[in-house]
Amino acid sequence: MPNTTATATAIEIFQTPEGKQWLLAGTDSNGNRLFVPAHLDPTKVSRLAWASETFLRAELGDLTAATMPLGQDAA
């Protein structure tokens, strides 16, 4: 399966328990979701800086669908 990047029409924002927002940037070759901080454009950020969902969950807690508009972090 090839790597993919989220399209502008399918923007998905997720947040940590503290309210920090992450943008779904795409998936890796195994189908694992990859994220960038929501204020960044994944097309302009090196893929090396994208964070895996596994890493974010381990470091920051569960990711849930954002309940606040983009850029309105709770913290």
Z-matrix of the N, CA and C atoms (Angstrom, degrees):
N
C 1 1.451
C 2 1.527 1 108.51
N 3 1.321 2 118.93 1 129.72
C 4 1.463 3 121.02 2 -179.02
C 5 1.518 4 112.16 3 -75.10
N 6 1.334 5 115.38 4 159.68
C 7 1.455 6 120.24 5 173.27
C 8 1.509 7 108.74 6 -67.85
N 9 1.321 8 116.96 7 147.73
C 10 1.459 9 120.49 8 178.12
C 11 1.515 10 109.98 9 -130.67
N 12 1.309 11 114.61 10 160.10
C 13 1.457 12 122.01 11 174.83
C 14 1.515 13 107.32 12 -122.37
N 15 1.333 14 117.44 13 138.57
C 16 1.459 15 121.07 14 178.85
C 17 1.528 16 109.34 15 -61.88
N 18 1.316 17 116.71 16 143.13
C 19 1.458 18 120.51 17 178.77
C 20 1.517 19 110.31 18 -90.95
N 21 1.312 20 115.69 19 162.69
C 22 1.467 21 120.78 20 -179.06
C 23 1.525 22 111.51 21 -62.66
N 24 1.319 23 117.76 22 -25.75
C 25 1.458 24 120.19 23 -179.15
C 26 1.522 25 112.37 24 -84.39
N 27 1.323 26 117.53 25 -8.78
C 28 1.463 27 120.76 26 -177.15
C 29 1.522 28 110.88 27 -125.77
N 30 1.323 29 117.13 28 48.22
C 31 1.463 30 121.04 29 -179.42
C 32 1.526 31 109.19 30 -72.57
N 33 1.330 32 114.74 31 127.98
C 34 1.462 33 120.63 32 177.33
C 35 1.519 34 108.26 33 -125.09
N 36 1.317 35 115.90 34 123.33
C 37 1.459 36 122.76 35 179.51
C 38 1.524 37 108.66 36 -109.23
N 39 1.321 38 115.39 37 133.91
C 40 1.459 39 122.17 38 177.74
C 41 1.514 40 108.22 39 -123.84
N 42 1.322 41 116.85 40 160.25
C 43 1.461 42 119.71 41 178.81
C 44 1.514 43 111.21 42 -137.15
N 45 1.336 44 113.46 43 155.02
C 46 1.456 45 121.52 44 177.24
C 47 1.530 46 108.40 45 -84.69
N 48 1.327 47 117.91 46 171.52
C 49 1.467 48 119.92 47 176.88
C 50 1.537 49 112.82 48 -57.01
N 51 1.342 50 117.58 49 -27.98
C 52 1.462 51 121.23 50 179.17
C 53 1.522 52 112.19 51 -83.68
N 54 1.330 53 117.55 52 -5.84
C 55 1.458 54 120.98 53 177.75
C 56 1.520 55 115.67 54 95.91
N 57 1.321 56 117.81 55 2.80
C 58 1.466 57 120.06 56 176.67
C 59 1.520 58 108.85 57 -69.82
N 60 1.327 59 116.41 58 134.56
C 61 1.456 60 120.47 59 -173.89
C 62 1.521 61 112.42 60 -101.36
N 63 1.339 62 114.70 61 141.37
C 64 1.457 63 123.42 62 -179.25
C 65 1.513 64 109.19 63 -129.96
N 66 1.309 65 116.21 64 136.56
C 67 1.454 66 123.07 65 -179.90
C 68 1.520 67 109.60 66 -96.34
N 69 1.327 68 116.53 67 130.24
C 70 1.464 69 120.24 68 174.82
C 71 1.519 70 107.10 69 -67.78
N 72 1.337 71 116.05 70 114.35
C 73 1.465 72 121.55 71 -175.50
C 74 1.516 73 112.14 72 -92.39
N 75 1.329 74 117.57 73 -26.99
C 76 1.454 75 121.06 74 -178.43
C 77 1.514 76 110.19 75 159.75
N 78 1.326 77 115.09 76 -159.24
C 79 1.459 78 120.75 77 178.97
C 80 1.523 79 109.36 78 -133.52
N 81 1.328 80 114.75 79 157.97
C 82 1.465 81 118.64 80 175.88
C 83 1.527 82 109.08 81 -90.34
N 84 1.305 83 116.36 82 -175.46
C 85 1.466 84 120.87 83 -175.47
C 86 1.528 85 113.05 84 -66.44
N 87 1.333 86 117.63 85 -14.32
C 88 1.468 87 121.58 86 177.82
C 89 1.522 88 112.61 87 -98.89
N 90 1.327 89 117.14 88 2.36
C 91 1.456 90 121.01 89 -179.28
C 92 1.511 91 114.40 90 86.74
N 93 1.345 92 118.05 91 5.31
C 94 1.460 93 121.60 92 178.16
C 95 1.520 94 109.75 93 -74.72
N 96 1.334 95 116.31 94 137.31
C 97 1.465 96 120.36 95 -178.25
C 98 1.526 97 110.69 96 -75.36
N 99 1.352 98 114.84 97 142.80
C 100 1.459 99 122.96 98 -179.98
C 101 1.523 100 109.13 99 -123.83
N 102 1.337 101 116.29 100 142.80
C 103 1.458 102 121.94 101 -173.33
C 104 1.529 103 111.98 102 -129.85
N 105 1.332 104 114.63 103 156.49
C 106 1.467 105 122.63 104 168.55
C 107 1.525 106 106.20 105 -128.79
N 108 1.349 107 117.94 106 157.82
C 109 1.463 108 118.39 107 173.79
C 110 1.532 109 109.10 108 -54.19
N 111 1.318 110 116.74 109 140.72
C 112 1.463 111 121.79 110 -170.60
C 113 1.523 112 114.17 111 -60.38
N 114 1.313 113 118.58 112 -22.90
C 115 1.467 114 119.84 113 -179.10
C 116 1.530 115 112.57 114 -82.43
N 117 1.335 116 117.37 115 -3.81
C 118 1.460 117 121.16 116 -179.60
C 119 1.522 118 111.63 117 -101.22
N 120 1.313 119 115.81 118 153.98
C 121 1.458 120 122.73 119 176.93
C 122 1.528 121 107.72 120 -96.54
N 123 1.340 122 118.50 121 114.60
C 124 1.466 123 119.66 122 -176.57
C 125 1.530 124 113.79 123 -61.02
N 126 1.321 125 118.13 124 -21.52
C 127 1.466 126 120.09 125 178.08
C 128 1.519 127 111.94 126 -76.20
N 129 1.346 128 116.55 127 -12.91
C 130 1.460 129 120.95 128 -178.97
C 131 1.525 130 113.17 129 -112.99
N 132 1.339 131 116.65 130 -1.48
C 133 1.461 132 122.20 131 -179.55
C 134 1.528 133 108.34 132 -106.33
N 135 1.322 134 116.42 133 133.93
C 136 1.462 135 120.16 134 177.99
C 137 1.524 136 110.25 135 -54.75
N 138 1.300 137 115.98 136 136.49
C 139 1.467 138 120.87 137 178.99
C 140 1.528 139 111.08 138 -59.76
N 141 1.310 140 117.35 139 -24.56
C 142 1.468 141 120.65 140 177.52
C 143 1.525 142 111.89 141 -64.13
N 144 1.329 143 117.12 142 -21.39
C 145 1.464 144 121.56 143 -178.63
C 146 1.528 145 112.58 144 -92.31
N 147 1.316 146 117.79 145 -5.62
C 148 1.459 147 119.94 146 178.87
C 149 1.524 148 109.20 147 -70.47
N 150 1.325 149 117.16 148 142.39
C 151 1.468 150 122.16 149 -178.61
C 152 1.520 151 110.18 150 -105.07
N 153 1.306 152 115.93 151 136.95
C 154 1.464 153 119.81 152 177.45
C 155 1.531 154 109.90 153 -75.40
N 156 1.306 155 115.00 154 153.59
C 157 1.460 156 120.16 155 177.43
C 158 1.529 157 110.22 156 -60.56
N 159 1.324 158 117.48 157 -38.14
C 160 1.462 159 121.97 158 179.30
C 161 1.524 160 110.48 159 -60.08
N 162 1.339 161 116.60 160 -45.39
C 163 1.464 162 120.72 161 179.47
C 164 1.531 163 110.56 162 -63.80
N 165 1.323 164 117.28 163 -47.36
C 166 1.471 165 120.38 164 -178.30
C 167 1.519 166 111.56 165 -61.25
N 168 1.323 167 117.08 166 -42.29
C 169 1.469 168 119.99 167 179.17
C 170 1.534 169 111.11 168 -64.20
N 171 1.321 170 116.80 169 -40.19
C 172 1.464 171 120.55 170 -179.97
C 173 1.528 172 111.58 171 -67.17
N 174 1.320 173 117.01 172 -38.83
C 175 1.466 174 121.35 173 -175.17
C 176 1.527 175 114.07 174 -89.37
N 177 1.353 176 116.94 175 -33.88
C 178 1.465 177 120.22 176 -170.56
C 179 1.518 178 115.03 177 -121.29
N 180 1.327 179 117.45 178 -8.93
C 181 1.463 180 120.64 179 -178.03
C 182 1.516 181 111.50 180 100.94
N 183 1.317 182 115.66 181 -176.80
C 184 1.459 183 121.11 182 -176.54
C 185 1.521 184 112.13 183 -63.65
N 186 1.319 185 115.39 184 144.58
C 187 1.455 186 122.26 185 174.36
C 188 1.521 187 107.99 186 -99.10
N 189 1.321 188 115.87 187 132.82
C 190 1.465 189 120.71 188 177.20
C 191 1.519 190 108.39 189 -127.30
N 192 1.315 191 116.46 190 159.74
C 193 1.456 192 120.16 191 177.65
C 194 1.526 193 108.84 192 -57.02
N 195 1.318 194 116.78 193 136.44
C 196 1.469 195 121.35 194 -177.08
C 197 1.519 196 110.72 195 -64.73
N 198 1.326 197 115.22 196 138.18
C 199 1.456 198 120.84 197 178.07
C 200 1.521 199 111.21 198 -107.09
N 201 1.343 200 116.68 199 -3.95
C 202 1.458 201 122.04 200 178.79
C 203 1.520 202 108.84 201 -117.48
N 204 1.325 203 117.29 202 152.84
C 205 1.464 204 119.45 203 177.23
C 206 1.523 205 111.94 204 -59.46
N 207 1.325 206 115.78 205 154.47
C 208 1.456 207 122.14 206 176.95
C 209 1.518 208 110.61 207 -51.25
N 210 1.333 209 116.19 208 132.49
C 211 1.455 210 121.03 209 178.06
C 212 1.513 211 114.39 210 86.97
N 213 1.301 212 118.48 211 1.80
C 214 1.453 213 122.38 212 -179.13
C 215 1.518 214 110.95 213 -109.70
N 216 1.353 215 116.52 214 54.15
C 217 1.458 216 121.04 215 179.50
C 218 1.524 217 110.46 216 -54.84
N 219 1.324 218 115.19 217 143.21
C 220 1.468 219 120.34 218 177.72
C 221 1.517 220 110.84 219 -71.79
N 222 1.333 221 116.87 220 -29.87
C 223 1.472 222 119.91 221 -176.52
C 224 1.515 223 111.11 222 -95.76
